[in-house]
């Protein structure tokens, strides 16, 4: 979720529509924003299935640490053969890896501050598109809350990292909402870019990895149900963890 110390900016329109691949675009290719914090692209990975530049399904993922990458669940066709854990409802997934390289810090997106959608647009090179974090939206299809920006998102960037102005990883790009939003503060936004904030699925990340990136944060926008937690623990063969918030 977008962290806002004053008030929540949640859209009045509660229908979130993701049109994937070639249809997922809300602007023009922008290259790499000049004020992007240093070295963010190295944490991102391009994934494709098919024949490059002809018939391909493309997406991105971003490194969480040396054991895990994060991406979106709708990149499932690109993840065959890997150890992947999918959120039971939301468009989010964890990929187990073994990597000794650098990884980013994890943080929050702040309301009215810039974030950077980093990834690999279809048929393009690694890119960073800047946008302002505007507020949160609810997808009535999966009943999950996502965050919206006025940044440009292009097919292939789905699953790539979203970073704040300090270069901290705050989420993964999900797609584009094809609707005209009216925010609670009166502003409107046509076709915003959408991302899943890590803070919004922190209990899922904790159940799978045992890592708690937000120990002092008390609100999870997409909390797992008791039955979902039990199903995850059964799948992993783990003992029941101490309850998290």
C-alpha positions as CSV (number, residue, x, y, z in Angstrom):
1,X,0.0,0.0,0.0
2,X,1.0,3.6,-0.4
3,X,2.0,5.0,3.0
4,X,0.2,8.2,3.9
5,X,0.6,9.8,7.3
6,X,-2.4,12.1,6.9
7,X,-5.2,10.2,5.2
8,X,-5.9,7.4,2.8
9,X,-6.4,8.2,-0.9
10,X,-8.6,5.3,-2.0
11,X,-10.4,5.5,-5.3
12,X,-14.2,5.7,-5.5
13,X,-14.1,3.4,-8.5
14,X,-13.6,-0.2,-7.3
15,X,-13.2,-2.1,-10.5
16,X,-9.7,-2.9,-11.6
17,X,-9.1,-4.2,-15.1
18,X,-5.8,-5.7,-16.1
19,X,-5.3,-6.1,-19.9
20,X,-2.1,-8.1,-20.3
21,X,0.7,-8.3,-22.8
22,X,0.3,-6.1,-25.9
23,X,-2.8,-4.4,-24.5
24,X,-1.1,-3.4,-21.3
25,X,0.1,0.1,-22.1
26,X,-1.0,3.5,-20.9
27,X,1.6,5.7,-22.6
28,X,4.7,5.7,-24.7
29,X,8.1,4.1,-24.1
30,X,10.1,6.5,-22.0
31,X,13.5,4.8,-21.8
32,X,15.4,5.2,-18.5
33,X,14.4,8.2,-16.3
34,X,17.4,10.4,-15.7
35,X,16.6,10.8,-12.0
36,X,16.2,7.1,-11.3
37,X,18.3,6.1,-8.2
38,X,21.5,4.3,-9.2
39,X,21.8,0.7,-10.1
40,X,18.1,-0.4,-9.9
41,X,18.1,-2.2,-13.2
42,X,20.6,-4.8,-12.0
43,X,18.0,-6.2,-9.6
44,X,15.5,-6.9,-12.4
45,X,15.3,-9.8,-14.7
46,X,13.7,-10.2,-18.1
47,X,11.7,-13.3,-18.8
48,X,10.2,-14.4,-22.1
49,X,8.5,-17.4,-23.7
50,X,8.5,-17.9,-27.5
51,X,10.4,-16.3,-30.3
52,X,11.9,-12.9,-29.4
53,X,10.6,-10.0,-31.5
54,X,8.0,-12.3,-33.2
55,X,5.7,-14.2,-31.0
56,X,6.6,-14.0,-27.3
57,X,5.1,-13.7,-23.9
58,X,7.3,-11.4,-21.9
59,X,7.5,-10.3,-18.3
60,X,9.9,-9.2,-15.5
61,X,10.9,-10.1,-12.0
62,X,12.9,-8.4,-9.3
63,X,15.3,-9.6,-6.6
64,X,14.1,-9.5,-3.0
65,X,17.3,-11.1,-1.5
66,X,19.7,-13.9,-2.3
67,X,17.1,-16.6,-1.8
68,X,14.0,-15.0,-3.4
69,X,12.8,-13.0,-6.4
70,X,9.3,-11.5,-6.6
71,X,7.0,-11.1,-9.7
72,X,3.3,-11.3,-10.6
73,X,1.2,-14.4,-10.7
74,X,0.1,-13.7,-14.3
75,X,3.6,-14.4,-15.4
76,X,3.0,-18.1,-14.6
77,X,3.7,-19.3,-18.1
78,X,7.2,-17.8,-17.8
79,X,8.0,-19.6,-14.5
80,X,7.7,-23.2,-15.5
81,X,10.4,-25.3,-14.0
82,X,11.1,-22.9,-11.2
83,X,10.2,-23.2,-7.5
84,X,7.4,-20.7,-7.3
85,X,4.8,-19.8,-4.7
86,X,1.7,-18.0,-5.8
87,X,-0.4,-15.8,-3.5
88,X,-3.8,-17.6,-3.1
89,X,-5.8,-14.6,-4.4
90,X,-3.6,-11.6,-5.4
91,X,-1.5,-11.1,-8.5
92,X,1.8,-11.8,-6.7
93,X,4.4,-14.6,-6.6
94,X,7.7,-15.6,-5.0
95,X,10.5,-17.4,-6.8
96,X,13.2,-19.3,-4.9
97,X,16.7,-18.6,-6.2
98,X,20.3,-19.1,-5.2
99,X,22.3,-15.8,-5.8
100,X,25.2,-14.2,-4.0
101,X,24.9,-10.8,-5.6
102,X,23.6,-7.5,-4.3
103,X,19.9,-6.9,-3.5
104,X,17.8,-3.8,-2.7
105,X,16.5,-2.6,0.6
106,X,12.8,-2.9,1.1
107,X,10.7,0.2,1.9
108,X,7.4,2.0,1.4
109,X,5.9,4.1,-1.4
110,X,4.9,7.5,-0.1
111,X,1.8,9.3,-1.2
112,X,2.4,12.1,-3.6
113,X,6.1,11.1,-4.0
114,X,7.7,9.6,-7.1
115,X,8.2,5.9,-7.7
116,X,10.0,4.2,-10.5
117,X,8.5,1.3,-12.5
118,X,11.6,-0.7,-13.5
119,X,11.5,-3.6,-15.9
120,X,11.8,-4.7,-19.5
121,X,9.0,-3.5,-21.9
122,X,8.2,-5.9,-24.7
123,X,10.7,-5.6,-27.5
124,X,12.6,-3.0,-25.4
125,X,15.7,-2.7,-23.2
126,X,15.7,-2.3,-19.5
127,X,13.7,0.8,-18.6
128,X,12.6,3.0,-15.7
129,X,9.4,5.0,-16.0
130,X,8.8,7.6,-13.2
131,X,5.3,8.2,-11.8
132,X,3.8,9.8,-8.7
133,X,2.2,7.5,-6.2
134,X,-1.5,8.5,-6.1
135,X,-3.4,6.1,-3.9
136,X,-4.9,2.6,-3.6
137,X,-7.5,0.7,-5.6
138,X,-9.4,-2.5,-5.1
139,X,-9.8,-5.2,-7.7
140,X,-13.2,-6.6,-7.3
141,X,-12.2,-9.7,-9.2
142,X,-9.7,-10.9,-6.6
143,X,-10.8,-8.6,-3.8
144,X,-7.1,-7.4,-3.4
145,X,-5.9,-3.9,-2.9
146,X,-3.2,-2.5,-5.3
147,X,-1.5,0.9,-5.5
148,X,-1.8,3.3,-8.4
149,X,0.6,5.8,-10.0
150,X,0.5,8.2,-12.9
151,X,3.6,6.4,-14.4
152,X,3.8,4.7,-17.8
153,X,3.5,0.9,-17.8
154,X,4.1,-1.2,-20.9
155,X,3.6,-4.9,-21.5
156,X,6.7,-6.8,-20.4
157,X,7.2,-4.6,-17.3
158,X,4.7,-6.7,-15.3
159,X,6.6,-8.3,-12.4
160,X,9.4,-5.7,-12.5
161,X,10.4,-3.8,-9.4
162,X,8.8,-0.5,-8.2
163,X,11.2,1.6,-6.2
164,X,10.8,4.8,-4.2
165,X,13.0,7.9,-4.5
166,X,15.5,6.3,-2.0
167,X,16.0,3.3,-4.3
168,X,14.1,1.0,-1.9
169,X,12.0,-1.8,-3.4
170,X,8.3,-1.1,-2.6
171,X,6.5,-3.5,-4.9
172,X,6.1,-5.1,-8.3
173,X,4.3,-3.7,-11.4
174,X,1.1,-5.4,-12.1
175,X,-0.5,-3.7,-15.1
176,X,-2.7,-0.9,-16.2
177,X,-6.2,0.0,-15.0
178,X,-8.3,1.0,-17.9
179,X,-10.6,3.4,-16.2
180,X,-10.9,7.0,-15.3
181,X,-10.3,7.2,-11.5
182,X,-11.7,9.9,-9.2
183,X,-9.7,10.0,-6.0
184,X,-11.0,11.0,-2.6
185,X,-9.1,14.3,-2.8
186,X,-11.0,15.3,-6.0
187,X,-8.2,14.6,-8.5
188,X,-8.7,12.3,-11.4
189,X,-6.4,9.9,-13.2
190,X,-6.9,8.2,-16.6
191,X,-5.4,4.7,-17.0
192,X,-3.1,4.6,-14.0
193,X,-0.2,2.2,-13.7
194,X,-0.8,-0.4,-11.0
195,X,1.6,-2.2,-8.7
196,X,1.3,-4.7,-5.8
197,X,3.1,-3.2,-2.7
198,X,5.2,-5.6,-0.7
199,X,3.6,-4.2,2.4
200,X,0.2,-5.3,1.1
201,X,1.2,-9.0,1.0
202,X,3.8,-9.0,3.9
203,X,2.1,-11.8,5.7
204,X,2.3,-14.0,2.6
205,X,6.0,-13.2,2.2
206,X,6.4,-14.1,5.9
207,X,4.6,-17.4,5.6
208,X,6.7,-18.5,2.6
209,X,10.1,-17.1,3.5
210,X,10.0,-16.4,7.3
211,X,11.3,-12.9,6.5
212,X,9.5,-9.9,8.2
213,X,10.3,-6.7,6.2
214,X,7.8,-4.6,8.1
215,X,8.0,-5.6,11.8
216,X,6.5,-2.3,13.0
217,X,3.8,-2.0,10.4
218,X,0.4,-3.1,11.7
219,X,-1.9,-2.9,8.6
220,X,-1.8,-5.5,5.9
221,X,-4.1,-4.5,3.0
222,X,-4.5,-8.1,1.7
223,X,-4.4,-10.3,4.8
224,X,-4.4,-14.0,4.4
225,X,-7.3,-15.9,5.9
226,X,-6.8,-18.5,8.5
227,X,-7.6,-21.3,6.0
228,X,-5.1,-19.8,3.5
229,X,-2.4,-19.7,6.1
230,X,-3.1,-23.3,7.0
231,X,-3.0,-24.4,3.4
232,X,0.4,-22.7,2.8
233,X,1.8,-24.3,5.9
234,X,0.6,-27.7,4.9
235,X,2.1,-27.2,1.4
236,X,5.4,-26.3,2.9
237,X,5.3,-28.9,5.6
238,X,6.1,-26.3,8.2
239,X,5.1,-26.0,11.8
240,X,2.5,-23.3,12.5
241,X,4.4,-20.0,12.9
242,X,3.8,-17.6,15.7
243,X,1.0,-15.4,14.6
244,X,2.1,-12.2,12.8
245,X,-0.1,-9.2,13.7
